[in-house]
Amino acid sequence: MIATPLLLFGARAALPGIPWKRYARPSSWVDIGLIALGAAGLVLHCVAMFYPSLIETIPGTGGYIQAVDGMSTASIVLYIVPAVIVLAGLRRQRPLALTLVAVTLIAVGVTMYDGGPLNVHLVAITAAALSLAFTTALLVLRPQRTGDRAAPGHAATGR
């Protein structure tokens, strides 16, 4: 699960044909920041649930770990908020990509709180991580510089 995003982002850096220019859409720096912030929140939630000793090393995180591990309303909110932040950051992307990430994040939430088997939840986490990695690595374009944009209503030359 860690290797695939690393390979995708490495391929993006090494191969000029990635992202898929035909399907990719530019994002703002705010969008990219939202994606990063939301993804960090989701990772923090996952680590607090599966590896709390890693987060305990950070002072003041005991309440957060208890809230996440308690599987209460607080835990649900601490999952939903970063998931919505990720989706807000992806709002400019193709509807299919946004829907895929949203559905996989919903699957993670449902399998986390429905009391079902752990292996189903882990598959949902993998699907969400991969859909987010594929979307961001292959479809999210960095913001354009002001001089690179065509003026609204004008040809691509900017005249």
C-alpha positions as CSV (number, residue, x, y, z in Angstrom):
1,M,0.0,0.0,0.0
2,I,2.9,2.3,0.6
3,A,4.9,1.2,-2.5
4,T,2.2,1.9,-5.0
5,P,1.8,5.7,-4.2
6,L,5.6,6.0,-4.1
7,L,5.8,4.3,-7.5
8,L,3.1,6.5,-8.9
9,F,4.6,9.8,-7.7
10,G,8.0,8.6,-8.9
11,A,6.7,7.8,-12.3
12,R,5.0,11.2,-12.4
13,A,8.4,12.9,-11.7
14,A,10.3,10.7,-14.2
15,L,7.8,10.4,-17.1
16,P,6.6,13.6,-18.9
17,G,3.4,11.8,-20.0
18,I,2.2,11.6,-16.5
19,P,-0.2,13.0,-15.4
20,W,-2.6,12.0,-18.1
21,K,-2.9,15.5,-19.6
22,R,-6.1,14.5,-21.5
23,Y,-8.0,13.9,-18.2
24,A,-6.0,15.9,-15.7
25,R,-7.3,19.2,-14.3
26,P,-5.4,21.9,-12.6
27,S,-5.8,22.4,-8.9
28,S,-5.1,25.5,-6.8
29,W,-2.5,25.5,-4.0
30,V,-5.4,25.6,-1.6
31,D,-6.8,22.4,-3.2
32,I,-3.4,20.7,-2.9
33,G,-3.2,21.9,0.7
34,L,-6.6,20.5,1.5
35,I,-5.8,17.1,0.0
36,A,-2.6,17.0,2.0
37,L,-4.3,18.1,5.3
38,G,-7.2,15.7,4.9
39,A,-4.9,12.8,3.9
40,A,-2.7,13.5,7.0
41,G,-5.9,13.5,9.2
42,L,-6.9,10.2,7.7
43,V,-3.5,8.7,8.3
44,L,-3.5,10.0,11.9
45,H,-6.9,8.4,12.5
46,C,-5.6,5.1,11.1
47,V,-2.4,5.2,13.1
48,A,-4.3,6.1,16.3
49,M,-6.6,3.1,15.8
50,F,-4.0,0.5,14.7
51,Y,-0.7,1.8,16.2
52,P,-1.6,4.1,19.1
53,S,1.9,3.7,20.6
54,L,3.3,5.7,17.7
55,I,1.1,8.7,18.4
56,E,1.5,8.5,22.2
57,T,5.0,9.8,21.7
58,I,3.4,13.2,20.7
59,P,2.5,15.1,23.9
60,G,-1.2,15.7,24.4
61,T,-2.5,13.1,22.0
62,G,-3.9,10.7,24.7
63,G,-7.4,12.2,24.3
64,Y,-7.3,11.9,20.6
65,I,-6.3,8.3,20.7
66,Q,-9.0,7.5,23.2
67,A,-11.6,9.3,21.1
68,V,-10.6,7.4,17.9
69,D,-10.3,4.1,19.7
70,G,-13.6,4.5,21.5
71,M,-15.5,4.1,18.2
72,S,-17.9,6.8,19.5
73,T,-19.4,9.8,17.7
74,A,-16.2,11.6,18.3
75,S,-14.3,8.9,16.4
76,I,-16.8,9.1,13.5
77,V,-16.4,12.9,13.4
78,L,-12.6,12.6,13.5
79,Y,-12.8,10.3,10.4
80,I,-15.5,12.3,8.5
81,V,-13.9,15.7,8.8
82,P,-10.5,14.8,7.1
83,A,-12.4,12.7,4.5
84,V,-14.5,15.7,3.6
85,I,-11.4,17.9,3.5
86,V,-9.8,15.5,1.0
87,L,-12.9,15.5,-1.2
88,A,-13.1,19.3,-1.0
89,G,-9.5,19.4,-2.3
90,L,-10.4,17.1,-5.2
91,R,-13.6,19.1,-6.1
92,R,-12.0,20.3,-9.4
93,Q,-11.2,16.8,-10.6
94,R,-13.3,14.7,-13.0
95,P,-16.5,13.6,-11.4
96,L,-15.6,9.9,-11.9
97,A,-12.4,10.3,-10.0
98,L,-14.0,12.3,-7.2
99,T,-16.8,9.7,-7.0
100,L,-14.4,6.8,-6.8
101,V,-12.4,8.4,-3.9
102,A,-15.7,9.3,-2.2
103,V,-17.1,5.8,-2.5
104,T,-13.9,4.2,-1.2
105,L,-13.8,6.6,1.8
106,I,-17.4,5.8,2.6
107,A,-16.6,2.1,2.4
108,V,-13.8,2.7,4.9
109,G,-16.1,4.5,7.3
110,V,-18.9,1.9,7.0
111,T,-16.6,-1.0,7.5
112,M,-14.9,0.7,10.4
113,Y,-18.1,1.2,12.4
114,D,-20.3,-1.7,11.3
115,G,-18.6,-4.3,13.5
116,G,-17.7,-6.5,10.5
117,P,-14.6,-8.4,9.9
118,L,-11.2,-6.6,10.0
119,N,-10.1,-8.0,6.7
120,V,-13.0,-6.3,4.9
121,H,-12.1,-3.0,6.6
122,L,-8.4,-3.4,5.6
123,V,-9.4,-4.0,1.9
124,A,-11.5,-0.8,2.0
125,I,-8.6,1.1,3.4
126,T,-6.4,-0.2,0.7
127,A,-8.9,0.7,-2.0
128,A,-9.3,4.2,-0.6
129,A,-5.5,4.8,-0.4
130,L,-5.0,3.5,-3.9
131,S,-7.9,5.5,-5.4
132,L,-6.6,8.7,-3.7
133,A,-3.0,7.9,-4.8
134,F,-4.0,7.3,-8.4
135,T,-6.2,10.4,-8.5
136,T,-3.6,12.7,-7.1
137,A,-0.6,11.3,-9.0
138,L,-2.3,10.9,-12.4
139,L,-4.9,13.6,-12.5
140,V,-4.1,16.6,-10.3
141,L,-2.1,19.2,-12.1
142,R,-0.1,21.8,-10.2
143,P,-1.5,25.4,-10.3
144,Q,-0.7,27.3,-13.4
145,R,1.5,30.4,-13.2
146,T,-0.4,33.6,-13.9
147,G,1.6,34.2,-17.1
148,D,0.7,30.7,-18.4
149,R,-3.0,31.2,-18.4
150,A,-5.0,32.5,-21.3
151,A,-7.2,35.5,-20.6
152,P,-10.8,34.6,-20.0
153,G,-12.7,34.5,-23.3
154,H,-9.6,34.6,-25.4
155,A,-7.7,32.0,-27.4
156,A,-5.1,29.8,-25.8
157,T,-2.4,32.3,-26.9
158,G,-3.7,34.7,-24.3
159,R,-4.1,37.6,-26.8
